[in-house]
Amino acid sequence: MNKIAEITFLEEMAFEVEVNGHKFVIDAEPQVGGKDRGPRPKPLTLASLGGCTGMDVISILRKMRVEPTYFNVIVSADTTDQHPKYYYKIHITYEFRGDNLPMDKLEKAINLSQDRYCGVTAMLQKSSEITHEIKILD
């Protein structure tokens, strides 16, 4: 085990998280005893997925000499109704802007990320259906 996340209880429902030397607070909503001082743990999973695949895609596109002027990843999910509530369906929208973006290279970069490189995708695919789409913005 060479990766560590340390999660320290602060008060009420708040915890301080330290990952790779970076600290942030996670908290719950007021109706369950928190003070909304930070994100909830489960949505951070979506952020991890978006960050993982986003970094892959940009890295791969650079190797292909494709440089979008804008790149955004939106990750949305549906949660089960019963406890333990988890994301059973996740959808990733990749948004691009740029001149003459070759769709075949965008698709290849995304597929390589989803099928080969993104470890977060590999983990989440075991419990969730993951789909994606590409949008070229004006």
Secondary structure, DSSP 8 states (H G I E B T S, - for coil): ----EEEEEEETTEEEEEETTEEEEE---GGGT----S--HHHHHHHHHHHHHHHHHHHHHHHTT---SEEEEEEEEEE-SSSS--EEEEEEEEEEE-SS--HHHHHHHHHHIIIII-HHHHHHTTTSEEEEEEEE--
